Amino acid sequence: MWLDGCFKSRTTLRPGGCSLCTAWPTLASLVVCAALLIAPVTVAFAQVMQVPEGILLQPINDNDAVQILNMGRAAVFPPPAAAEIPFFTYSQLASRDGHTHAGSIVGGSPFSSLTNNTTTTVHFVIVPVVLKFNLGGTVFTFSPTAGDPGCIGAGHTALSLTQASPLFHPISFTMNGVSIGSRTYPDAFQRAEFFTKTGANYHLAFNVTTLATQTMTLAASDTSPANASVFQSSGQCGTNTGTTNIPGGLGVISMSTFDSKARALINTLHLNSSEFPFFLIYNSVFSVGDSANLNNCCVLGYHNSETGMVSNPGQTYGVSDFEGRRATLIGGAANISIATHEIAEWVNDPSINNLVPAWGHIGQQPGCQDNLEVGDPLTGRLLPGRSLNGFTYNMQELAFFSWFYGHPSIGAGGKFSDNGTFGADAGAICH
């Protein structure tokens, strides 16, 4: 069960057997629950609260929270156009439960001789988002397009580092002792995940566009429940630009508030289901419930599908914090690690409904989960840092397709994750 008031009740939403929290029926993604006692402290800035010293926030369970977000939500996008992101559907017999499960994955099918040695290109749209917290007339700004030399070095922004990262620029990868070649990380993972089924020319490529910076102005946090709050963490780097600067600032916005604004932006920016909008924020996270209570924090990123249909995911989109504190404030979260988690999960489960035999009690999932979310079982487990253009990037290790469905592995080196942590599949069905 989930303790300290974060998740007070659970209900089974799928016949597959995963229990999902229902304490807040309209909210979503990477949730951090910690036994914290938070109270406003006397600081120079009105309505800024203090993160207790020595607390390292731990991200858990983005999947459960996304399911919560979607419960009862009315569709706001038009029906999917004929053009969608390129994806394939599959039926997989799982040795873990003896049943056949269906799903869809972005890219060309590794199981087809027509596409298992070809390149598939996806339109990927980066949308940088500036969050402005207006707290009683004092504005705190968290911007992925502004410099923050104390955290990420002079001359960098979260946006420029993301654009120049291994998410979009190839570097050499060896996974489980097998050379994968020079690829972007999403491409390298897909090749390694289906290594025995794909040829050397199998690629997942992104055609990347970056849109103009969008600004979200958030209401004051003195409402109940608070939609937006700002916390300060002693001893942490980070100076946010704007009306007022505070060191170690952490912006927290209600997930439902952000999601409604992000979905509206998709329409306003005339994006469509053939594109993947990816919203980038900086040193800011989301809450599941009242943002002024860190027991409801922290959502670090998520991905979603408008339809939730395996055969027709429609408009998909994602969001990620670029965490400049390099795993010193939020455990296992550093620069692009959250983005690698969410992008890889979107690729492998664009509808968020690729059902698998239930697994759990590992990674960010304290209970059971029954979908193909490749980041969740290894949340916070960072790969060794990789340098590119003078910056050291941190990517997250990811679980292979075979880990969810069962042995034998079709992944690189006969393993079940891309850095060898999983030497066997998920095992017995989770209860």
Kinemage of the C-alpha trace (Angstrom):
@kinemage 1
@onewidth
@group {chain A} dominant
@subgroup {mainchain}
@vectorlist {calphas} color= white
{ca met a 1} P 0.000 0.000 0.000
{ca trp a 2} L 1.006 3.642 -0.312
{ca leu a 3} L 1.699 5.295 3.007
{ca asp a 4} L 1.725 8.759 4.583
{ca gly a 5} L -1.544 9.892 3.066
{ca cys a 6} L -0.392 9.879 -0.544
{ca phe a 7} L -2.775 7.185 -1.747
{ca lys a 8} L -5.633 6.387 0.572
{ca ser a 9} L -7.704 3.994 -1.516
{ca arg a 10} L -7.229 1.692 -4.465
{ca thr a 11} L -9.470 0.117 -7.070
{ca thr a 12} L -8.975 -2.315 -9.918
{ca leu a 13} L -9.479 -0.573 -13.257
{ca arg a 14} L -8.457 -3.375 -15.643
{ca pro a 15} L -9.322 -7.054 -15.751
{ca gly a 16} L -5.568 -7.619 -15.999
{ca gly a 17} L -5.327 -7.028 -12.282
{ca cys a 18} L -3.458 -3.747 -11.683
{ca ser a 19} L -4.771 -1.663 -8.837
{ca leu a 20} L -4.778 2.082 -9.310
{ca cys a 21} L -5.085 4.819 -6.737
{ca thr a 22} L -8.417 6.612 -6.612
{ca ala a 23} L -7.787 9.132 -3.853
{ca trp a 24} L -7.721 11.935 -6.422
{ca pro a 25} L -9.838 10.877 -9.426
{ca thr a 26} L -8.656 13.453 -11.965
{ca leu a 27} L -4.892 13.720 -11.590
{ca ala a 28} L -1.598 12.243 -13.048
{ca ser a 29} L 2.103 10.993 -13.450
{ca leu a 30} L 5.538 10.396 -11.730
{ca val a 31} L 4.418 10.715 -8.108
{ca val a 32} L 6.728 11.209 -5.179
{ca cys a 33} L 5.302 10.278 -1.795
{ca ala a 34} L 7.478 11.061 1.204
{ca ala a 35} L 6.807 11.242 4.912
{ca leu a 36} L 7.274 15.006 5.114
{ca leu a 37} L 5.934 17.567 7.519
{ca ile a 38} L 5.701 20.773 5.493
{ca ala a 39} L 4.815 24.124 6.926
{ca pro a 40} L 5.359 27.643 5.667
{ca val a 41} L 8.550 29.165 7.030
{ca thr a 42} L 9.535 32.773 7.499
{ca val a 43} L 11.593 33.712 4.479
{ca ala a 44} L 12.158 36.888 2.533
{ca phe a 45} L 9.567 35.958 -0.071
{ca ala a 46} L 5.880 35.640 0.619
{ca gln a 47} L 4.340 32.169 0.253
{ca val a 48} L 7.641 30.361 -0.401
{ca met a 49} L 7.904 27.178 1.629
{ca gln a 50} L 10.994 25.283 2.713
{ca val a 51} L 11.903 21.729 1.755
{ca pro a 52} L 13.095 20.068 4.988
{ca glu a 53} L 16.872 19.729 5.002
{ca gly a 54} L 18.155 16.240 4.336
{ca ile a 55} L 15.064 15.193 2.374
{ca leu a 56} L 15.768 13.548 -0.986
{ca leu a 57} L 12.523 13.317 -2.918
{ca gln a 58} L 11.945 9.931 -4.584
{ca pro a 59} L 9.945 9.643 -7.825
{ca ile a 60} L 7.506 6.774 -8.073
{ca asn a 61} L 4.746 5.500 -10.347
{ca asp a 62} L 4.042 7.716 -13.323
{ca asn a 63} L 1.800 5.046 -14.848
{ca asp a 64} L -0.749 4.910 -12.023
{ca ala a 65} L -0.983 8.682 -11.984
{ca val a 66} L -1.560 8.925 -15.749
{ca gln a 67} L -4.405 6.448 -15.414
{ca ile a 68} L -5.851 8.621 -12.660
{ca leu a 69} L -5.562 11.713 -14.852
{ca asn a 70} L -7.580 10.071 -17.598
{ca met a 71} L -10.404 8.732 -15.442
{ca gly a 72} L -13.594 10.478 -16.453
{ca arg a 73} L -11.797 13.023 -18.606
{ca ala a 74} L -13.797 14.348 -21.536
{ca ala a 75} L -12.008 14.372 -24.903
{ca val a 76} L -10.992 17.810 -26.121
{ca phe a 77} L -9.128 16.829 -29.263
{ca pro a 78} L -10.961 16.131 -32.522
{ca pro a 79} L -11.059 12.508 -33.696
{ca pro a 80} L -7.634 11.383 -34.978
{ca ala a 81} L -6.927 12.328 -38.565
{ca ala a 82} L -5.905 9.661 -41.047
{ca ala a 83} L -2.280 10.625 -40.430
{ca glu a 84} L -0.904 9.389 -37.122
{ca ile a 85} L 2.551 8.753 -35.746
{ca pro a 86} L 4.014 5.686 -37.500
{ca phe a 87} L 3.448 2.613 -35.341
{ca phe a 88} L 2.946 -1.117 -35.658
{ca thr a 89} L 0.640 -3.491 -33.815
{ca tyr a 90} L 1.647 -6.880 -32.460
{ca ser a 91} L 0.295 -9.973 -30.726
{ca gln a 92} L 2.701 -11.573 -28.277
{ca leu a 93} L 2.420 -14.928 -26.502
{ca ala a 94} L 3.755 -14.344 -22.999
{ca ser a 95} L 5.634 -17.179 -21.361
{ca arg a 96} L 4.951 -15.510 -18.004
{ca asp a 97} L 1.211 -16.301 -18.126
{ca gly a 98} L 0.658 -18.391 -21.277
{ca his a 99} L -1.693 -15.808 -22.773
{ca thr a 100} L -1.444 -13.702 -25.935
{ca his a 101} L -1.397 -9.924 -25.484
{ca ala a 102} L -1.804 -7.174 -28.091
{ca gly a 103} L -0.105 -3.817 -28.307
{ca ser a 104} L 1.324 -1.113 -30.521
{ca ile a 105} L 4.790 0.442 -30.656
{ca val a 106} L 6.107 3.512 -32.461
{ca gly a 107} L 8.357 2.772 -35.443
{ca gly a 108} L 8.763 -0.094 -37.849
{ca ser a 109} L 7.957 -3.611 -36.728
{ca pro a 110} L 10.993 -5.711 -35.779
{ca phe a 111} L 8.829 -8.765 -36.418
{ca ser a 112} L 8.319 -8.022 -40.133
{ca ser a 113} L 10.918 -8.615 -42.827
{ca leu a 114} L 9.562 -5.526 -44.572
{ca thr a 115} L 10.523 -3.147 -41.736
{ca asn a 116} L 13.021 -4.895 -39.434
{ca asn a 117} L 16.025 -3.468 -41.284
{ca thr a 118} L 14.705 -0.044 -42.271
{ca thr a 119} L 14.455 3.490 -40.860
{ca thr a 120} L 11.187 4.925 -39.558
{ca thr a 121} L 11.011 8.674 -38.990
{ca val a 122} L 8.706 10.359 -36.482
{ca his a 123} L 7.871 14.073 -36.283
{ca phe a 124} L 9.000 15.152 -32.808
{ca val a 125} L 8.043 18.640 -31.603
{ca ile a 126} L 9.797 20.210 -28.605
{ca val a 127} L 7.666 22.828 -26.851
{ca pro a 128} L 9.657 24.777 -24.216
{ca val a 129} L 7.372 26.043 -21.457
{ca val a 130} L 8.156 28.880 -19.055
{ca leu a 131} L 6.242 28.545 -15.778
{ca lys a 132} L 5.471 31.828 -14.028
{ca phe a 133} L 4.233 31.444 -10.466
{ca asn a 134} L 2.352 34.589 -9.405
{ca leu a 135} L 2.264 34.267 -5.636
{ca gly a 136} L 0.454 37.216 -4.164
{ca gly a 137} L 1.939 39.615 -6.698
{ca thr a 138} L 5.471 38.205 -6.515
{ca val a 139} L 6.442 36.348 -9.677
{ca phe a 140} L 8.829 33.409 -9.698
{ca thr a 141} L 9.895 32.204 -13.142
{ca phe a 142} L 11.184 28.735 -14.022
{ca ser a 143} L 12.446 28.779 -17.586
{ca pro a 144} L 14.058 26.117 -19.798
{ca thr a 145} L 15.351 28.912 -22.045
{ca ala a 146} L 17.167 30.949 -19.365
{ca gly a 147} L 20.680 30.302 -18.095
{ca asp a 148} L 21.349 28.795 -14.688
{ca pro a 149} L 25.159 28.563 -14.433
{ca gly a 150} L 25.142 27.349 -10.829
{ca cys a 151} L 23.304 24.181 -11.886
{ca ile a 152} L 24.047 23.487 -15.538
{ca gly a 153} L 27.105 25.623 -16.271
{ca ala a 154} L 27.602 28.897 -18.037
{ca gly a 155} L 26.340 29.219 -21.577
{ca his a 156} L 23.736 26.466 -21.258
{ca thr a 157} L 19.986 26.333 -20.934
{ca ala a 158} L 17.803 23.311 -20.308
{ca leu a 159} L 16.476 23.661 -23.847
{ca ser a 160} L 19.878 23.946 -25.536
{ca leu a 161} L 21.211 20.980 -23.569
{ca thr a 162} L 18.166 18.878 -24.429
{ca gln a 163} L 18.444 19.765 -28.104
{ca ala a 164} L 22.144 18.830 -28.132
{ca ser a 165} L 21.694 15.656 -26.062
{ca pro a 166} L 21.953 11.953 -26.987
{ca leu a 167} L 18.160 11.996 -27.266
{ca phe a 168} L 18.610 13.616 -30.660
{ca his a 169} L 22.323 13.286 -31.518
{ca pro a 170} L 24.076 9.938 -32.018
{ca ile a 171} L 26.823 8.629 -29.784
{ca ser a 172} L 28.380 5.174 -29.613
{ca phe a 173} L 26.468 2.655 -27.492
{ca thr a 174} L 27.463 -0.771 -26.194
{ca met a 175} L 24.652 -2.551 -24.372
{ca asn a 176} L 25.175 -5.774 -22.437
{ca gly a 177} L 28.531 -6.209 -24.158
{ca val a 178} L 27.032 -5.832 -27.627
{ca ser a 179} L 27.978 -2.938 -29.904
{ca ile a 180} L 24.816 -1.123 -30.965
{ca gly a 181} L 26.721 1.486 -32.991
{ca ser a 182} L 26.409 5.260 -33.162
{ca arg a 183} L 22.787 6.153 -32.517
{ca thr a 184} L 20.532 8.384 -30.483
{ca tyr a 185} L 19.491 6.817 -27.196
{ca pro a 186} L 15.876 6.081 -28.234
{ca asp a 187} L 17.160 4.492 -31.445
{ca ala a 188} L 19.849 2.503 -29.638
{ca phe a 189} L 17.347 1.209 -27.100
{ca gln a 190} L 14.904 0.019 -29.759
{ca arg a 191} L 17.690 -1.768 -31.634
{ca ala a 192} L 18.953 -3.401 -28.416
{ca glu a 193} L 15.462 -4.281 -27.183
{ca phe a 194} L 14.691 -6.247 -30.365
{ca phe a 195} L 18.287 -7.132 -31.185
{ca thr a 196} L 17.748 -10.697 -32.404
{ca lys a 197} L 14.838 -9.616 -34.624
{ca thr a 198} L 16.345 -6.541 -36.280
{ca gly a 199} L 19.142 -5.819 -38.726
{ca ala a 200} L 21.923 -3.269 -38.391
{ca asn a 201} L 19.948 -0.799 -40.494
{ca tyr a 202} L 16.906 -0.817 -38.233
{ca his a 203} L 16.450 2.741 -36.953
{ca leu a 204} L 13.945 4.922 -35.161
{ca ala a 205} L 14.667 8.499 -36.250
{ca phe a 206} L 13.200 11.773 -35.009
{ca asn a 207} L 12.583 14.726 -37.295
{ca val a 208} L 12.870 17.394 -34.581
{ca thr a 209} L 11.212 20.811 -34.586
{ca thr a 210} L 11.439 23.265 -31.701
{ca leu a 211} L 8.555 25.699 -31.369
{ca ala a 212} L 8.629 29.176 -29.858
{ca thr a 213} L 8.698 29.295 -26.077
{ca gln a 214} L 5.264 29.173 -24.465
{ca thr a 215} L 4.472 30.803 -21.121
{ca met a 216} L 2.054 29.513 -18.513
{ca thr a 217} L 1.139 31.980 -15.779
{ca leu a 218} L -0.076 30.173 -12.700
{ca ala a 219} L -2.472 31.417 -10.052
{ca ala a 220} L -1.411 32.313 -6.545
{ca ser a 221} L -0.949 29.380 -4.176
{ca asp a 222} L -3.036 30.836 -1.352
{ca thr a 223} L -6.130 29.084 -2.646
{ca ser a 224} L -7.235 25.726 -1.305
{ca pro a 225} L -6.283 23.388 -2.786
{ca ala a 226} L -3.323 25.280 -4.200
{ca asn a 227} L -2.783 25.022 -7.947
{ca ala a 228} L 0.775 26.326 -7.825
{ca ser a 229} L 3.428 26.651 -5.138
{ca val a 230} L 7.134 27.432 -4.815
{ca phe a 231} L 9.515 25.694 -2.431
{ca gln a 232} L 13.079 26.546 -1.486
{ca ser a 233} L 15.696 23.909 -0.725
{ca ser a 234} L 18.706 24.906 1.337
{ca gly a 235} L 22.109 24.142 -0.107
{ca gln a 236} L 20.800 23.436 -3.613
{ca cys a 237} L 21.879 25.161 -6.788
{ca gly a 238} L 19.380 26.928 -8.995
{ca thr a 239} L 18.516 30.578 -9.421
{ca asn a 240} L 15.317 31.240 -11.298
{ca thr a 241} L 15.051 34.310 -13.446
{ca gly a 242} L 12.165 36.692 -13.074
{ca thr a 243} L 10.833 39.267 -10.646
{ca thr a 244} L 12.497 37.547 -7.730
{ca asn a 245} L 15.398 35.102 -7.592
{ca ile a 246} L 15.624 32.386 -4.963
{ca pro a 247} L 18.379 29.769 -4.662
{ca gly a 248} L 17.333 26.127 -4.779
{ca gly a 249} L 13.843 26.903 -6.012
{ca leu a 250} L 11.376 24.154 -6.906
{ca gly a 251} L 8.159 25.035 -8.703
{ca val a 252} L 5.183 22.740 -8.073
{ca ile a 253} L 2.013 22.873 -10.181
{ca ser a 254} L -1.089 20.721 -9.957
{ca met a 255} L -0.919 18.055 -12.646
{ca ser a 256} L -4.506 18.523 -13.730
{ca thr a 257} L -3.915 22.261 -14.115
{ca phe a 258} L -0.846 21.768 -16.262
{ca asp a 259} L -2.405 19.037 -18.370
{ca ser a 260} L -5.422 21.125 -19.287
{ca lys a 261} L -3.120 23.966 -20.353
{ca ala a 262} L -0.853 21.619 -22.326
{ca arg a 263} L -3.788 20.075 -24.167
{ca ala a 264} L -5.087 23.548 -25.001
{ca leu a 265} L -1.652 24.453 -26.377
{ca ile a 266} L -1.724 21.444 -28.686
{ca asn a 267} L -4.838 22.891 -30.269
{ca thr a 268} L -3.609 26.493 -30.243
{ca leu a 269} L -0.312 25.513 -31.885
{ca his a 270} L -2.186 23.475 -34.520
{ca leu a 271} L -0.319 20.276 -33.714
{ca asn a 272} L -1.826 16.986 -34.823
{ca ser a 273} L -1.729 13.244 -34.328
{ca ser a 274} L 1.097 12.786 -36.844
{ca glu a 275} L 3.366 14.708 -34.439
{ca phe a 276} L 4.579 14.063 -30.909
{ca pro a 277} L 4.491 17.299 -28.859
{ca phe a 278} L 6.960 17.132 -25.966
{ca phe a 279} L 6.665 19.876 -23.350
{ca leu a 280} L 9.943 20.786 -21.623
{ca ile a 281} L 10.020 22.520 -18.229
{ca tyr a 282} L 12.886 23.313 -15.859
{ca asn a 283} L 13.409 22.584 -12.152
{ca ser a 284} L 9.663 22.247 -11.751
{ca val a 285} L 7.424 19.306 -11.014
{ca phe a 286} L 3.753 18.452 -10.601
{ca ser a 287} L 1.578 17.495 -7.682
{ca val a 288} L -1.207 14.962 -7.336
{ca gly a 289} L -3.544 17.162 -5.365
{ca asp a 290} L -2.746 20.302 -3.380
{ca ser a 291} L 0.590 21.660 -4.617
{ca ala a 292} L 1.362 23.248 -1.234
{ca asn a 293} L 1.725 19.820 0.393
{ca leu a 294} L 4.893 17.920 -0.571
{ca asn a 295} L 3.131 14.702 0.358
{ca asn a 296} L 1.371 15.172 -2.998
{ca cys a 297} L 4.627 15.750 -4.855
{ca cys a 298} L 6.297 15.070 -7.238
{ca val a 299} L 5.282 14.310 -10.808
{ca leu a 300} L 8.431 14.577 -12.937
{ca gly a 301} L 7.051 13.721 -16.359
{ca tyr a 302} L 4.464 11.680 -18.220
{ca his a 303} L 3.169 10.716 -21.649
{ca asn a 304} L -0.405 10.254 -22.751
{ca ser a 305} L -2.736 9.259 -25.579
{ca glu a 306} L -5.979 10.990 -26.451
{ca thr a 307} L -7.849 7.777 -27.310
{ca gly a 308} L -6.070 5.184 -25.184
{ca met a 309} L -6.652 2.755 -28.064
{ca val a 310} L -3.891 0.319 -29.011
{ca ser a 311} L -4.979 0.295 -32.645
{ca asn a 312} L -5.449 4.040 -32.856
{ca pro a 313} L -3.628 6.090 -30.176
{ca gly a 314} L -4.569 9.373 -31.844
{ca gln a 315} L -2.942 12.492 -30.445
{ca thr a 316} L -0.049 11.518 -28.180
{ca tyr a 317} L 2.027 13.941 -26.122
{ca gly a 318} L 4.533 14.045 -23.293
{ca val a 319} L 6.192 16.335 -20.766
{ca ser a 320} L 9.425 16.276 -18.799
{ca asp a 321} L 11.227 18.292 -16.181
{ca phe a 322} L 14.884 18.968 -16.972
{ca glu a 323} L 16.223 18.564 -13.444
{ca gly a 324} L 19.304 20.753 -13.032
{ca arg a 325} L 20.206 19.485 -9.540
{ca arg a 326} L 21.667 16.181 -10.815
{ca ala a 327} L 19.958 13.778 -8.388
{ca thr a 328} L 20.696 15.840 -5.254
{ca leu a 329} L 17.137 17.046 -4.641
{ca ile a 330} L 15.096 14.370 -6.420
{ca gly a 331} L 16.564 10.878 -6.180
{ca gly a 332} L 17.699 9.408 -9.490
{ca ala a 333} L 16.611 12.470 -11.498
{ca ala a 334} L 19.274 14.338 -13.433
{ca asn a 335} L 19.071 16.530 -16.549
{ca ile a 336} L 17.633 14.335 -19.377
{ca ser a 337} L 17.011 11.161 -17.346
{ca ile a 338} L 13.317 11.975 -16.998
{ca ala a 339} L 13.016 12.720 -20.713
{ca thr a 340} L 14.675 9.403 -21.599
{ca his a 341} L 12.168 7.613 -19.353
{ca glu a 342} L 9.121 9.283 -20.872
{ca ile a 343} L 10.202 9.236 -24.521
{ca ala a 344} L 11.124 5.545 -24.394
{ca glu a 345} L 7.816 4.751 -22.696
{ca trp a 346} L 5.877 6.669 -25.336
{ca val a 347} L 7.697 4.767 -28.093
{ca asn a 348} L 6.962 1.415 -26.499
{ca asp a 349} L 3.441 2.175 -25.289
{ca pro a 350} L 1.968 5.128 -27.210
{ca ser a 351} L -1.601 4.278 -26.175
{ca ile a 352} L -0.559 3.559 -22.529
{ca asn a 353} L -2.618 0.379 -22.912
{ca asn a 354} L -0.167 -2.253 -24.146
{ca leu a 355} L -1.240 -4.938 -21.681
{ca val a 356} L 1.298 -7.382 -20.264
{ca pro a 357} L 1.216 -10.003 -17.491
{ca ala a 358} L 1.066 -8.081 -14.214
{ca trp a 359} L 4.417 -7.164 -12.667
{ca gly a 360} L 5.359 -5.027 -9.698
{ca his a 361} L 7.021 -4.477 -6.323
{ca ile a 362} L 10.021 -3.042 -8.137
{ca gly a 363} L 11.293 0.298 -9.376
{ca gln a 364} L 8.645 2.979 -8.914
{ca gln a 365} L 5.803 0.452 -8.602
{ca pro a 366} L 5.107 -0.638 -4.996
{ca gly a 367} L 2.001 -2.506 -6.139
{ca cys a 368} L 1.118 -4.172 -9.433
{ca gln a 369} L 1.098 -2.816 -12.972
{ca asp a 370} L -0.020 -4.436 -16.215
{ca asn a 371} L 1.263 -2.366 -19.111
{ca leu a 372} L 4.468 -2.045 -21.128
{ca glu a 373} L 6.100 0.983 -19.485
{ca val a 374} L 9.817 0.386 -20.039
{ca gly a 375} L 11.017 3.075 -17.628
{ca asp a 376} L 8.959 2.287 -14.538
{ca pro a 377} L 10.712 -0.903 -13.341
{ca leu a 378} L 14.065 0.943 -13.341
{ca thr a 379} L 13.069 4.468 -12.326
{ca gly a 380} L 16.042 6.314 -10.873
{ca arg a 381} L 18.661 3.837 -12.112
{ca leu a 382} L 20.962 6.037 -14.146
{ca leu a 383} L 23.365 4.860 -16.812
{ca pro a 384} L 26.996 5.974 -16.448
{ca gly a 385} L 27.257 9.620 -17.477
{ca arg a 386} L 28.055 10.303 -21.123
{ca ser a 387} L 29.826 13.430 -22.305
{ca leu a 388} L 28.688 15.251 -25.424
{ca asn a 389} L 29.769 18.759 -26.396
{ca gly a 390} L 31.293 19.380 -22.993
{ca phe a 391} L 28.290 18.378 -20.870
{ca thr a 392} L 27.793 15.105 -19.013
{ca tyr a 393} L 24.344 13.651 -19.647
{ca asn a 394} L 22.511 11.159 -17.479
{ca met a 395} L 20.153 8.689 -19.133
{ca gln a 396} L 18.004 6.112 -17.357
{ca glu a 397} L 18.365 2.364 -17.809
{ca leu a 398} L 15.287 0.829 -19.459
{ca ala a 399} L 13.587 -2.588 -19.401
{ca phe a 400} L 13.285 -4.658 -22.584
{ca phe a 401} L 10.076 -5.920 -24.190
{ca ser a 402} L 11.091 -9.455 -23.141
{ca trp a 403} L 11.185 -8.511 -19.444
{ca phe a 404} L 7.424 -7.945 -19.508
{ca tyr a 405} L 6.353 -10.903 -21.651
{ca gly a 406} L 8.919 -13.476 -20.565
{ca his a 407} L 11.858 -15.572 -21.652
{ca pro a 408} L 13.737 -16.098 -23.815
{ca ser a 409} L 15.115 -12.615 -24.277
{ca ile a 410} L 15.212 -11.211 -27.800
{ca gly a 411} L 17.306 -8.315 -26.525
{ca ala a 412} L 21.009 -7.567 -26.769
{ca gly a 413} L 23.262 -9.976 -24.885
{ca gly a 414} L 20.339 -12.159 -23.840
{ca lys a 415} L 19.550 -9.676 -21.051
{ca phe a 416} L 16.250 -8.076 -20.119
{ca ser a 417} L 17.345 -4.419 -19.767
{ca asp a 418} L 19.799 -2.251 -21.662
{ca asn a 419} L 22.466 -2.082 -18.937
{ca gly a 420} L 22.194 -5.653 -17.678
{ca thr a 421} L 20.413 -5.011 -14.379
{ca phe a 422} L 17.704 -7.473 -15.367
{ca gly a 423} L 19.179 -10.872 -16.134
{ca ala a 424} L 15.762 -12.549 -16.072
{ca asp a 425} L 12.184 -11.573 -16.858
{ca ala a 426} L 9.649 -10.086 -14.419
{ca gly a 427} L 8.833 -13.530 -13.058
{ca ala a 428} L 5.638 -14.678 -11.385
{ca ile a 429} L 2.425 -12.773 -11.962
{ca cys a 430} L 2.140 -9.872 -9.526
{ca his a 431} L -0.566 -9.989 -6.871
